[in-house]
Amino acid sequence: MPYTSVQELPDQVKDNLPKHAQEIYKEAFNSAWDDYKDPDDRRGDASREEVSHKVAWAAVKEKYEKTDGNWQRK
C-alpha cells in the first residue's frame, strides 16, 4: 500500500537511509504502486508491492550510494 509519510516506511529503509533518500523512496514507491497495479504491467509473477519496492530502491540508488556501510549522496 502507498505510504503517506516517511514514518510509515519499512524499518530497513528508515534505519538506513538519510531523510532525503527516504523521501525519494516514498515517492518512487507510491508512483510505482500506481503504475504497476495491473499484473500485466509487471514482469513474471512479482507482486505489486515487490515491484514497487524494487522501483523505490532503484530510484534511491540513482542519487545515493552505499560507502563504508552508510548511504551517501553521489
Biopython code that builds the backbone (N, CA, C, O; Angstrom):
import numpy as np
from Bio.PDB.StructureBuilder import StructureBuilder

atoms = [
    (1, "MET", "N", (0.835, -1.178, 0.000)),
    (1, "MET", "CA", (0.000, 0.000, 0.000)),
    (1, "MET", "C", (0.881, 1.243, 0.000)),
    (1, "MET", "O", (1.995, 1.195, 0.522)),
    (2, "PRO", "N", (0.428, 2.328, -0.556)),
    (2, "PRO", "CA", (1.223, 3.551, -0.611)),
    (2, "PRO", "C", (1.507, 4.101, 0.792)),
    (2, "PRO", "O", (0.772, 3.845, 1.745)),
    (3, "TYR", "N", (2.588, 4.855, 0.878)),
    (3, "TYR", "CA", (2.990, 5.463, 2.143)),
    (3, "TYR", "C", (2.616, 6.942, 2.138)),
    (3, "TYR", "O", (2.848, 7.646, 1.155)),
    (4, "THR", "N", (2.038, 7.406, 3.237)),
    (4, "THR", "CA", (1.674, 8.820, 3.330)),
    (4, "THR", "C", (2.774, 9.650, 3.979)),
    (4, "THR", "O", (2.792, 10.874, 3.847)),
    (5, "SER", "N", (3.698, 8.983, 4.685)),
    (5, "SER", "CA", (4.811, 9.693, 5.314)),
    (5, "SER", "C", (6.008, 8.757, 5.435)),
    (5, "SER", "O", (5.865, 7.537, 5.349)),
    (6, "VAL", "N", (7.189, 9.338, 5.636)),
    (6, "VAL", "CA", (8.392, 8.510, 5.770)),
    (6, "VAL", "C", (8.362, 7.692, 7.058)),
    (6, "VAL", "O", (9.060, 6.683, 7.157)),
    (7, "GLN", "N", (7.577, 8.100, 8.037)),
    (7, "GLN", "CA", (7.469, 7.343, 9.275)),
    (7, "GLN", "C", (6.829, 5.973, 9.054)),
    (7, "GLN", "O", (7.006, 5.066, 9.868)),
    (8, "GLU", "N", (6.093, 5.821, 7.969)),
    (8, "GLU", "CA", (5.429, 4.555, 7.660)),
    (8, "GLU", "C", (6.329, 3.585, 6.890)),
    (8, "GLU", "O", (5.978, 2.415, 6.736)),
    (9, "LEU", "N", (7.469, 4.048, 6.411)),
    (9, "LEU", "CA", (8.356, 3.202, 5.615)),
    (9, "LEU", "C", (8.856, 2.011, 6.426)),
    (9, "LEU", "O", (8.882, 2.068, 7.655)),
    (10, "PRO", "N", (9.248, 0.946, 5.758)),
    (10, "PRO", "CA", (9.800, -0.212, 6.475)),
    (10, "PRO", "C", (11.039, 0.180, 7.275)),
    (10, "PRO", "O", (11.765, 1.099, 6.895)),
    (11, "ASP", "N", (11.274, -0.512, 8.373)),
    (11, "ASP", "CA", (12.424, -0.210, 9.229)),
    (11, "ASP", "C", (13.742, -0.256, 8.463)),
    (11, "ASP", "O", (14.638, 0.546, 8.726)),
    (12, "GLN", "N", (13.868, -1.181, 7.525)),
    (12, "GLN", "CA", (15.094, -1.296, 6.737)),
    (12, "GLN", "C", (15.387, 0.010, 6.002)),
    (12, "GLN", "O", (16.551, 0.364, 5.813)),
    (13, "VAL", "N", (14.372, 0.711, 5.596)),
    (13, "VAL", "CA", (14.531, 1.984, 4.898)),
    (13, "VAL", "C", (14.783, 3.102, 5.910)),
    (13, "VAL", "O", (15.739, 3.865, 5.777)),
    (14, "LYS", "N", (13.924, 3.189, 6.910)),
    (14, "LYS", "CA", (14.040, 4.265, 7.907)),
    (14, "LYS", "C", (15.351, 4.211, 8.669)),
    (14, "LYS", "O", (15.935, 5.252, 8.968)),
    (15, "ASP", "N", (15.820, 3.019, 8.986)),
    (15, "ASP", "CA", (17.010, 2.875, 9.824)),
    (15, "ASP", "C", (18.318, 3.028, 9.060)),
    (15, "ASP", "O", (19.380, 3.134, 9.673)),
    (16, "ASN", "N", (18.257, 3.040, 7.726)),
    (16, "ASN", "CA", (19.488, 3.058, 6.950)),
    (16, "ASN", "C", (19.661, 4.257, 6.022)),
    (16, "ASN", "O", (20.787, 4.686, 5.771)),
    (17, "LEU", "N", (18.572, 4.795, 5.518)),
    (17, "LEU", "CA", (18.675, 5.872, 4.539)),
    (17, "LEU", "C", (18.570, 7.245, 5.177)),
    (17, "LEU", "O", (17.832, 7.428, 6.145)),
    (18, "PRO", "N", (19.315, 8.225, 4.633)),
    (18, "PRO", "CA", (19.144, 9.606, 5.082)),
    (18, "PRO", "C", (17.718, 10.085, 4.756)),
    (18, "PRO", "O", (17.032, 9.495, 3.922)),
    (19, "LYS", "N", (17.299, 11.132, 5.408)),
    (19, "LYS", "CA", (15.928, 11.649, 5.262)),
    (19, "LYS", "C", (15.563, 11.911, 3.792)),
    (19, "LYS", "O", (14.488, 11.519, 3.340)),
    (20, "HIS", "N", (16.458, 12.573, 3.054)),
    (20, "HIS", "CA", (16.164, 12.882, 1.654)),
    (20, "HIS", "C", (15.978, 11.599, 0.844)),
    (20, "HIS", "O", (15.082, 11.525, 0.003)),
    (21, "ALA", "N", (16.799, 10.608, 1.085)),
    (21, "ALA", "CA", (16.684, 9.330, 0.384)),
    (21, "ALA", "C", (15.373, 8.634, 0.754)),
    (21, "ALA", "O", (14.773, 7.957, -0.081)),
    (22, "GLN", "N", (14.933, 8.796, 1.988)),
    (22, "GLN", "CA", (13.650, 8.228, 2.405)),
    (22, "GLN", "C", (12.509, 8.872, 1.620)),
    (22, "GLN", "O", (11.560, 8.196, 1.223)),
    (23, "GLU", "N", (12.608, 10.170, 1.402)),
    (23, "GLU", "CA", (11.584, 10.879, 0.610)),
    (23, "GLU", "C", (11.567, 10.354, -0.823)),
    (23, "GLU", "O", (10.501, 10.131, -1.397)),
    (24, "ILE", "N", (12.757, 10.157, -1.398)),
    (24, "ILE", "CA", (12.854, 9.599, -2.753)),
    (24, "ILE", "C", (12.197, 8.224, -2.781)),
    (24, "ILE", "O", (11.411, 7.922, -3.680)),
    (25, "TYR", "N", (12.518, 7.403, -1.807)),
    (25, "TYR", "CA", (11.968, 6.050, -1.723)),
    (25, "TYR", "C", (10.439, 6.099, -1.671)),
    (25, "TYR", "O", (9.764, 5.394, -2.422)),
    (26, "LYS", "N", (9.911, 6.917, -0.800)),
    (26, "LYS", "CA", (8.455, 7.018, -0.621)),
    (26, "LYS", "C", (7.770, 7.441, -1.921)),
    (26, "LYS", "O", (6.781, 6.835, -2.333)),
    (27, "GLU", "N", (8.297, 8.473, -2.557)),
    (27, "GLU", "CA", (7.673, 8.969, -3.785)),
    (27, "GLU", "C", (7.766, 7.943, -4.913)),
    (27, "GLU", "O", (6.806, 7.751, -5.660)),
    (28, "ALA", "N", (8.909, 7.292, -5.037)),
    (28, "ALA", "CA", (9.078, 6.286, -6.085)),
    (28, "ALA", "C", (8.178, 5.076, -5.830)),
    (28, "ALA", "O", (7.573, 4.543, -6.760)),
    (29, "PHE", "N", (8.091, 4.650, -4.586)),
    (29, "PHE", "CA", (7.227, 3.524, -4.240)),
    (29, "PHE", "C", (5.774, 3.848, -4.600)),
    (29, "PHE", "O", (5.093, 3.055, -5.249)),
    (30, "ASN", "N", (5.319, 5.011, -4.175)),
    (30, "ASN", "CA", (3.926, 5.389, -4.424)),
    (30, "ASN", "C", (3.631, 5.499, -5.918)),
    (30, "ASN", "O", (2.557, 5.105, -6.372)),
    (31, "SER", "N", (4.572, 6.030, -6.672)),
    (31, "SER", "CA", (4.386, 6.146, -8.119)),
    (31, "SER", "C", (4.319, 4.757, -8.760)),
    (31, "SER", "O", (3.454, 4.494, -9.596)),
    (32, "ALA", "N", (5.233, 3.877, -8.364)),
    (32, "ALA", "CA", (5.233, 2.520, -8.910)),
    (32, "ALA", "C", (3.969, 1.772, -8.501)),
    (32, "ALA", "O", (3.439, 0.973, -9.273)),
    (33, "TRP", "N", (3.491, 2.028, -7.297)),
    (33, "TRP", "CA", (2.262, 1.373, -6.825)),
    (33, "TRP", "C", (1.122, 1.679, -7.797)),
    (33, "TRP", "O", (0.318, 0.805, -8.122)),
    (34, "ASP", "N", (1.065, 2.918, -8.251)),
    (34, "ASP", "CA", (0.027, 3.307, -9.211)),
    (34, "ASP", "C", (0.310, 2.746, -10.600)),
    (34, "ASP", "O", (-0.594, 2.264, -11.282)),
    (35, "ASP", "N", (1.574, 2.812, -11.012)),
    (35, "ASP", "CA", (1.947, 2.396, -12.367)),
    (35, "ASP", "C", (1.806, 0.893, -12.602)),
    (35, "ASP", "O", (1.517, 0.468, -13.720)),
    (36, "TYR", "N", (2.007, 0.090, -11.565)),
    (36, "TYR", "CA", (2.025, -1.366, -11.728)),
    (36, "TYR", "C", (0.830, -2.066, -11.076)),
    (36, "TYR", "O", (0.942, -3.202, -10.617)),
    (37, "LYS", "N", (-0.301, -1.386, -11.042)),
    (37, "LYS", "CA", (-1.480, -2.014, -10.440)),
    (37, "LYS", "C", (-2.003, -3.175, -11.292)),
    (37, "LYS", "O", (-2.581, -4.126, -10.765)),
    (38, "ASP", "N", (-1.801, -3.095, -12.593)),
    (38, "ASP", "CA", (-2.226, -4.169, -13.485)),
    (38, "ASP", "C", (-1.134, -5.236, -13.555)),
    (38, "ASP", "O", (-0.004, -4.929, -13.937)),
    (39, "PRO", "N", (-1.448, -6.481, -13.195)),
    (39, "PRO", "CA", (-0.438, -7.546, -13.222)),
    (39, "PRO", "C", (0.236, -7.716, -14.586)),
    (39, "PRO", "O", (1.378, -8.170, -14.651)),
    (40, "ASP", "N", (-0.443, -7.363, -15.662)),
    (40, "ASP", "CA", (0.138, -7.480, -16.994)),
    (40, "ASP", "C", (1.298, -6.499, -17.202)),
    (40, "ASP", "O", (2.109, -6.680, -18.110)),
    (41, "ASP", "N", (1.373, -5.469, -16.367)),
    (41, "ASP", "CA", (2.451, -4.485, -16.470)),
    (41, "ASP", "C", (3.704, -4.910, -15.715)),
    (41, "ASP", "O", (4.741, -4.252, -15.806)),
    (42, "ARG", "N", (3.610, -6.010, -14.967)),
    (42, "ARG", "CA", (4.738, -6.498, -14.170)),
    (42, "ARG", "C", (5.402, -7.680, -14.852)),
    (42, "ARG", "O", (4.770, -8.420, -15.605)),
    (43, "ARG", "N", (6.687, -7.844, -14.574)),
    (43, "ARG", "CA", (7.414, -8.997, -15.119)),
    (43, "ARG", "C", (7.200, -10.206, -14.215)),
    (43, "ARG", "O", (7.181, -10.090, -12.989)),
    (44, "GLY", "N", (7.042, -11.347, -14.833)),
    (44, "GLY", "CA", (6.910, -12.575, -14.066)),
    (44, "GLY", "C", (5.709, -12.558, -13.148)),
    (44, "GLY", "O", (4.651, -12.023, -13.479)),
    (45, "ASP", "N", (5.901, -13.160, -11.977)),
    (45, "ASP", "CA", (4.798, -13.247, -11.023)),
    (45, "ASP", "C", (5.009, -12.348, -9.812)),
    (45, "ASP", "O", (4.452, -12.595, -8.742)),
    (46, "ALA", "N", (5.817, -11.304, -9.985)),
    (46, "ALA", "CA", (6.108, -10.376, -8.883)),
    (46, "ALA", "C", (4.826, -9.657, -8.452)),
    (46, "ALA", "O", (3.995, -9.280, -9.278)),
    (47, "SER", "N", (4.693, -9.482, -7.148)),
    (47, "SER", "CA", (3.526, -8.778, -6.616)),
    (47, "SER", "C", (3.683, -7.271, -6.844)),
    (47, "SER", "O", (4.775, -6.771, -7.111)),
    (48, "ARG", "N", (2.597, -6.595, -6.733)),
    (48, "ARG", "CA", (2.596, -5.131, -6.870)),
    (48, "ARG", "C", (3.525, -4.494, -5.848)),
    (48, "ARG", "O", (4.264, -3.563, -6.167)),
    (49, "GLU", "N", (3.484, -5.000, -4.618)),
    (49, "GLU", "CA", (4.328, -4.458, -3.559)),
    (49, "GLU", "C", (5.807, -4.733, -3.833)),
    (49, "GLU", "O", (6.649, -3.852, -3.652)),
    (50, "GLU", "N", (6.119, -5.945, -4.264)),
    (50, "GLU", "CA", (7.508, -6.298, -4.560)),
    (50, "GLU", "C", (8.087, -5.404, -5.656)),
    (50, "GLU", "O", (9.203, -4.901, -5.530)),
    (51, "VAL", "N", (7.329, -5.214, -6.719)),
    (51, "VAL", "CA", (7.779, -4.361, -7.818)),
    (51, "VAL", "C", (7.964, -2.923, -7.334)),
    (51, "VAL", "O", (8.936, -2.263, -7.703)),
    (52, "SER", "N", (7.051, -2.447, -6.525)),
    (52, "SER", "CA", (7.132, -1.075, -6.024)),
    (52, "SER", "C", (8.371, -0.864, -5.163)),
    (52, "SER", "O", (9.014, 0.182, -5.254)),
    (53, "HIS", "N", (8.714, -1.844, -4.327)),
    (53, "HIS", "CA", (9.929, -1.739, -3.514)),
    (53, "HIS", "C", (11.176, -1.748, -4.403)),
    (53, "HIS", "O", (12.117, -0.996, -4.152)),
    (54, "LYS", "N", (11.189, -2.578, -5.422)),
    (54, "LYS", "CA", (12.333, -2.619, -6.337)),
    (54, "LYS", "C", (12.521, -1.290, -7.049)),
    (54, "LYS", "O", (13.642, -0.799, -7.178)),
    (55, "VAL", "N", (11.429, -0.716, -7.506)),
    (55, "VAL", "CA", (11.488, 0.590, -8.176)),
    (55, "VAL", "C", (11.988, 1.658, -7.211)),
    (55, "VAL", "O", (12.793, 2.513, -7.579)),
    (56, "ALA", "N", (11.503, 1.600, -5.975)),
    (56, "ALA", "CA", (11.904, 2.601, -4.972)),
    (56, "ALA", "C", (13.398, 2.517, -4.675)),
    (56, "ALA", "O", (14.069, 3.547, -4.603)),
    (57, "TRP", "N", (13.932, 1.301, -4.502)),
    (57, "TRP", "CA", (15.366, 1.151, -4.254)),
    (57, "TRP", "C", (16.175, 1.630, -5.452)),
    (57, "TRP", "O", (17.218, 2.261, -5.283)),
    (58, "ALA", "N", (15.706, 1.339, -6.654)),
    (58, "ALA", "CA", (16.416, 1.793, -7.857)),
    (58, "ALA", "C", (16.456, 3.321, -7.909)),
    (58, "ALA", "O", (17.466, 3.905, -8.301)),
    (59, "ALA", "N", (15.365, 3.961, -7.516)),
    (59, "ALA", "CA", (15.326, 5.427, -7.505)),
    (59, "ALA", "C", (16.320, 5.988, -6.496)),
    (59, "ALA", "O", (17.004, 6.972, -6.779)),
    (60, "VAL", "N", (16.401, 5.374, -5.333)),
    (60, "VAL", "CA", (17.360, 5.817, -4.317)),
    (60, "VAL", "C", (18.780, 5.676, -4.846)),
    (60, "VAL", "O", (19.609, 6.568, -4.662)),
    (61, "LYS", "N", (19.059, 4.555, -5.501)),
    (61, "LYS", "CA", (20.417, 4.284, -5.983)),
    (61, "LYS", "C", (20.840, 5.205, -7.127)),
    (61, "LYS", "O", (22.019, 5.264, -7.475)),
    (62, "GLU", "N", (19.882, 5.923, -7.710)),
    (62, "GLU", "CA", (20.216, 6.935, -8.726)),
    (62, "GLU", "C", (20.938, 8.120, -8.090)),
    (62, "GLU", "O", (21.801, 8.735, -8.717)),
    (63, "LYS", "N", (20.587, 8.436, -6.849)),
    (63, "LYS", "CA", (21.129, 9.619, -6.174)),
    (63, "LYS", "C", (22.075, 9.299, -5.023)),
    (63, "LYS", "O", (22.877, 10.141, -4.619)),
    (64, "TYR", "N", (21.979, 8.085, -4.501)),
    (64, "TYR", "CA", (22.764, 7.700, -3.320)),
    (64, "TYR", "C", (23.531, 6.413, -3.592)),
    (64, "TYR", "O", (23.130, 5.594, -4.418)),
    (65, "GLU", "N", (24.646, 6.253, -2.877)),
    (65, "GLU", "CA", (25.405, 5.016, -2.937)),
    (65, "GLU", "C", (25.848, 4.656, -1.530)),
    (65, "GLU", "O", (26.000, 5.521, -0.667)),
    (66, "LYS", "N", (26.051, 3.379, -1.320)),
    (66, "LYS", "CA", (26.460, 2.918, -0.001)),
    (66, "LYS", "C", (27.985, 2.845, 0.033)),
    (66, "LYS", "O", (28.597, 2.088, -0.720)),
    (67, "THR", "N", (28.591, 3.640, 0.913)),
    (67, "THR", "CA", (30.036, 3.633, 1.081)),
    (67, "THR", "C", (30.341, 3.528, 2.571)),
    (67, "THR", "O", (29.730, 4.204, 3.399)),
    (68, "ASP", "N", (31.292, 2.674, 2.888)),
    (68, "ASP", "CA", (31.677, 2.458, 4.291)),
    (68, "ASP", "C", (30.477, 2.135, 5.174)),
    (68, "ASP", "O", (30.433, 2.531, 6.339)),
    (69, "GLY", "N", (29.506, 1.415, 4.618)),
    (69, "GLY", "CA", (28.354, 0.990, 5.391)),
    (69, "GLY", "C", (27.254, 2.031, 5.545)),
    (69, "GLY", "O", (26.235, 1.764, 6.182)),
    (70, "ASN", "N", (27.449, 3.218, 4.966)),
    (70, "ASN", "CA", (26.462, 4.288, 5.067)),
    (70, "ASN", "C", (26.047, 4.765, 3.691)),
    (70, "ASN", "O", (26.832, 4.720, 2.744)),
    (71, "TRP", "N", (24.822, 5.216, 3.585)),
    (71, "TRP", "CA", (24.318, 5.767, 2.320)),
    (71, "TRP", "C", (24.744, 7.222, 2.227)),
    (71, "TRP", "O", (24.471, 8.029, 3.116)),
    (72, "GLN", "N", (25.420, 7.539, 1.125)),
    (72, "GLN", "CA", (25.903, 8.901, 0.880)),
    (72, "GLN", "C", (25.387, 9.385, -0.466)),
    (72, "GLN", "O", (25.220, 8.602, -1.401)),
    (73, "ARG", "N", (25.139, 10.672, -0.548)),
    (73, "ARG", "CA", (24.713, 11.269, -1.816)),
    (73, "ARG", "C", (25.857, 11.170, -2.813)),
    (73, "ARG", "O", (27.015, 11.407, -2.468)),
    (74, "LYS", "N", (25.528, 10.820, -4.045)),
    (74, "LYS", "CA", (26.554, 10.707, -5.099)),
    (74, "LYS", "C", (27.101, 12.070, -5.461)),
    (74, "LYS", "O", (27.971, 12.176, -6.326)),
]
sb = StructureBuilder()
sb.init_structure("model")
sb.init_model(0)
sb.init_chain("A")
sb.init_seg("    ")
for serial, (resi, resn, name, xyz) in enumerate(atoms, 1):
    if name == "N":
        sb.init_residue(resn, " ", resi, " ")
    sb.init_atom(name, np.array(xyz, "f"), 0.0, 1.0, " ", f" {name:<3s}", serial, name[0])
structure = sb.get_structure()
